[in-house]
Amino acid sequence: MYIAFHEGLGTRLNEDHKAFFKHFPSNVRGKLLDVGCGDGRFLRHAKEQGFEVWGIDFDKKSVENVKRSLGIDTVFAMSLEEFYEYAKEKNLKFDVIIFFEVLEHQDKPREFLERVKGLLKEGGYIAGSVPNRERLFVEIYWKYFHGDHPPHHFLRFSKSSLEKALNFSGFKDVEVYKLDLPFVELFLYLEKKLFGDLDKLKIKLKGMVLGDERKATAYAVEELAEVSPSKGKVYILMMLEFLRNAILLPFALGYVGKLKENGYFLYFQARV
């Protein structure tokens, strides 16, 4: 993941980012802080939508990449605790604080949310996302993608438990949305369900196309054509992916009616 963050590869918005621009009040703008801003893909779009963007992230190289890519100096390699003290010294307050896929990493979530509240202006908003513990194929994810276990994730939320946690922490007008599972993502889960873990093979094949197995982890097959000098090899991989999808399509069609509100993310927003 950090390969992409360090080299500025990520530009497409995630489904939870898209939910923000769909559900967040269009009349609310101002100073926005992204906690855990990563490669800055959300900040790029927020800036285009009229926000004054700020960000923090643990990873120094990611922060340097965001500053360079967006041409801003309001991104810091700090923890929330460190930035909280910095903001107090500078008398900084924010209209919006967002944290996508951050809350589940907290071993002290109440303290985290209290600091967030302390950085908000009166009537300010929070927004963000967490994994949905009731999502479709959750057992496949827990088996093959180990990021949803400690020491990465300490918390698992359902819609109701997230609503209760935010209300208990003093937020008002809490809204939680269960996002849909995009049809195209079915094929990855069905591949693992039926054939097991093929990730090492896929990374090796993409590495042969790119000439760099390390970078191969950061690209989906459909993105390789933009960066690989070997277009012929890219098209071969795209054909292999097409054949995989064709084989899995009959199984995928059986899940079409289960995609609504069964995606990876819970998107939330609220105000103080």
N, C-alpha and C positions, 0 to 999 in steps of 0.2 A: 504493500500500500504506500509506504513512504517513498518508494522509487518514483511513483507518479507525483506525489506531493513535492518532492525535491526538484523535479524536472519540468513541472508545469504542464503535465499531460492531461489532467482532468478538466474538462470543460462542460460536459453534459450534466444537467441537473438530475439529482436523485429524485425518486418519487416523493419523499418527504419534503424536499425543497419545493417541488412543484405545488404541493399542498399549501405551503405558506402563501405563495402568490395567488392561489385560488381562494383561500379562506380568510386571509388576514385583511382587516379593514383597509380599504384603498385610500381612505382619507387620513390615515395615520402615517406620518413620516417623521423625520428628525434624526436624532443620533441613535445609531444601532450598533450594538456590541455582539459579535459572534464569538461565543465561548467554545474553543476547540475548532478554529476556523479551517484547519487542514490546508489544502492547496488554494483556498480562497474562491472556489467556484461559486458558492452562494454569495459571497461578498461582491463578486463581479456583477451578478445580476441585481443584487440589492442596490448597488451604486447606480446602475442604469435606471432603476425604478425611483430614484430620487432620494435615497437614504444617504446620510453622512455615515460612512462605514468605519467601524473599528473592529479589531479582532485580537484574540489571544490564543496561543497554542503552546504546548510544552516544547514542541520540536523547533529548534532554532533555524534549521535549514528550510523548513516549510514557511516560516515567517519571512525569511529573506526572499524566498520565491514569490510570496504574495506581494510584498513591498515592490519588488521589481516588476511583477506582472501588472499590478494595478496602479503603480506610480503613486503610492500613498505611504505615509510614515506613521499611521495610526494603528499599526499591528505590532504586537509585542510578544516576545518569547517569555511568557510568565504563566504561573498558575493563577487560578482565580483568587486565591488567598493573597498572592503578591500584588495582583492588579487591584484588588480591593483597597489595599493600603496606599498604592500609588494614586488611585482615583480620589481617595480621601484627601491626600496632600494637594492634589490639583483641583479639588472641588468639582469633580466630574460626575454628572448624572446622565442617565440614558433614557430615551423614550421607549426603546425596544431592546430587549436582551434575548437572543436566541441561542439554543444549545441543542443541536441535532446529534442524536446518539451519544449523549454525554451523561445523562442522569443515571443510566444503568451501570455506569462505571464507578459511581460514588459509594464509598463505604460509610460515609456520613451524609446521607442525602438531605437531612433537615438543615445541617450547617451550610451545605452548598446552596440550598434555596434561600436561606436567610441572607447570605452574602449577595445573591442575585437581587433580592428585594431591596437590600441596602444601596445598591447601585442604580435603582430605578427612580425616575421622577414620580411624583404623585400622579396616580392614574396611568402609569406606564404599563407596558405589555411584556409578557414573555411568550415565546413560541418555541417549538422544537419537536423532537420525536424520540421514541424508544422502540425497541423490538416488541412486537405483539406476541405474547407467550401463547396465545390461542390461535395463531396463524396456521394456514394450511401447510402441510409437510414439515411441521415443527420438529417432528421426530427425526426426519432426514437431516435437517439442519443441525440438530444437536449431535447427531452421529458423525457427520462429516466436516462440519465447520465448527471448530473448537473455540471460536471467539465468544460464544454465548455462555461460556463457563468461567468461573474464577480461574486465574486472577484478572481476566479481562472484564467480564460482567459480574457484578455482585448482586444485581436486582433483576427480576423478571416481572413485567407488568401486564395485566389485562386492562381492558378499558375501564372497568369499574374500580380496580385498585389504583389506577393512575388518577382518576377523578377524585377519589378519596384522599390520596396523598397530596394533591395540589390544594384541595379545599382545606385540609387539615393544616397546611402550611400558610394559610391566610390569603390565598388568591381568590379572586372573584370572577364571576362570568366564565367559569372553566368550561372549555369545549374540547372534547376528545373525539377524533375521527379514526375509525378503522379503515385503512387504505386498502384499495383493491390489489389483487395480485395480477400484474400484467401477463397477458397470455404468453408472450415470448419467454417469460421466466419459467413456465411450466416445463420446458424441455430440459433445463439443467437439473431440476429436481427429479424428473422422471428418469433421466439418464442415471442418476445415482441410485434411485430406487430399484431400477431394473438391472443395471450393469455394475454398480459399485463405484468406487472412486477412481476416475480416470484422469485426475488433475495433473499428475506427474507426466503422463504421456502427452497431454495437451500442451503443457508448458514446454516440453522438449520439442514438439513439432513447431510451436510458435517461435521458439528460440532458434531453430534451424532457418526459419524464414527471416528473422530479424538479424541473425548473427550474434545475438546476445540473449542468453537464456534468462539473465537477471531482469532485463527490461521486459521480457515476454510476460512476466506476471502482471504487468500493469496494463496490458492491452487485451481487449476483446478481439475476436477474429475479424469482425467487421471494421475495426479501426486500423488493422495492419496495413491496408492499402494506402493509407495516408502517410505512413512513416517507413515502409519497407521499400528498398530499391528493387526487390525481386517480386515484381507483380505476378509473374507466372505462378510462383509458389504460393502467393497469397490466394489466388483464385482456386488452386487445388485445395487449400484448407477451407475456403468458403464452400466448395463443392462437398467436401466431407461433412461440414456442418449441415449443409442442406440435406444430404442423405440421412444424417442422424435424425434431423427433424422430421423427414418424411417417414422414417421407420417409427418414430414415436408419436406421430400425429394421431393415429387412431386411439392411442391411450390418452393423449392430451384432450381430445374432444370429449372424453368422458368427464373431464373436470371443468368444462366451460361454465356450468351452472354453479360452480363453487368458488369462483374468482372474486366475487363482490365481498368486500370487507374482510378478505382473508389473506391480504398481503403481509409483507414483512413488518411494516411500520404502523405504529400508532402516532398520529400527529396531534399535538395539543397546542392550545393557546389560552391565555388568561390575562388578567390585569390585577394590579394592586389597588 
